[in-house]
Amino acid sequence: MGKRFVPVRDADRRALELHFMIKEVEKMPLVQLDIDISSKTPILIQDKTDQHYWRHFTVDGFLTLSVEQAKAEGGTGKALIWSRRKPPRQRIPQSEVDRAADRFLAGEDDE
């Protein structure tokens, strides 16, 4: 999978989201969190109740986890690893909206 381009305006938001999420995970007593910036998958989550249960995450992968869901399911590392946020609603590109409007105004729209 290729790297996706993150607009500058979104990079700050993602950095802050990552920071606050790391702080929340660090407060979870049953989760071990380690970060190794020299790795392609820099974030390691380990379940303290089962030391053999761990997983590495990329920043994007880590941001898809749901801390709230993991806390509701016991707050273990395993619960965090298997938790997932609802995916955000896909935004329709403005170019697609413009093309659809042009087709509609030109009478080419079949709906």
Sequence and secondary structure as in RCSB ss.txt:
>XXXX:A:sequence
MGKRFVPVRDADRRALELHFMIKEVEKMPLVQLDIDISSKTPILIQDKTDQHYWRHFTVDGFLTLSVEQAKAEGG
TGKALIWSRRKPPRQRIPQSEVDRAADRFLAGEDDE
>XXXX:A:secstr
       HHHHHHHHHHHHHHHHHHHT TBEEEEE TTSSS EEEEETTEEEEEEEE HHHHHTS HHHHHHTTS
BHHHHHH           HHHHHHHHHHHHTT    
